[in-house]
Amino acid sequence: MSFEKRIPYFLNLGLREGALVKLKSYLDLLWTANEELNLISRQMTPDELLDNHVIDCLLPLKNFPENLQTVADFGSGGGLPAVIYALQFPDTLFHLYEKSNKKQDFLKRCKLIAPNLQIFADIPIHFGEVDIVIARAFKPIDVTLDISRKYYEKGGKYFLLKGRKAKIEEELLLARKKFKDLSAVVEPLTSPLLEVERHLVLIEKSK
């Protein structure tokens, strides 16, 4: 895995240098566990893991709020981006929600690398006190808001990693039919290595 060659890109995207060693440990764990758990595509090469996933998660990092107490990650899967963000912000508690028992077990192993993780199966209706919800490759925007409706209605904030602009606009159109006061900011993201369409969707409910 050409991790060292990607380090300048990681740092330019805002990753703190002190997180590099633990990031490498996490990726080694992810790559090994993937053979059994199918956390990412088994056809993926090590370089594709770095370029398609790690850098993809780091693209909006400079937009991520600092000094948060608690962050919730929906559909955590193999821990992208939650584990990376937990390494970046070791003083912030990250609640990872993942239904798959096998993926939960993997995420619990990640706690050895990022002890500020807490792993849960189901997203509760009465959502806990969190500062922001993050999600990548999760459900459409309207479903994400529905799942956490009480949190949204109390002034919830969302940091959603998305792909194509056209697809985002479709999702927002549907979401606005359910949430009339929905306000969203869509920020384009540019990968330093790949020709891909990526966007950050920021949602904050007015109190």
Secondary structure, 3 states (H helix, E strand, C coil): CCHHHHHHHHHHCCCCHHHHHHHHHHHHHHHHHHHHHCCCCCCCCHHHHHHHHHHHHHCCHHHCCCCCCEEEEECCCCCCCHHHHHHHCCCCEEEEECCCHHHHHHHHHHCCCCCCEEEECCCCCCCCCCCEEEEECCCCHHHHHHHCHHHHHCCCEEEEEECCHHHHHHHHHHHHHHCCCCCEEEEEECCCCCCCCEEEEEEECCC
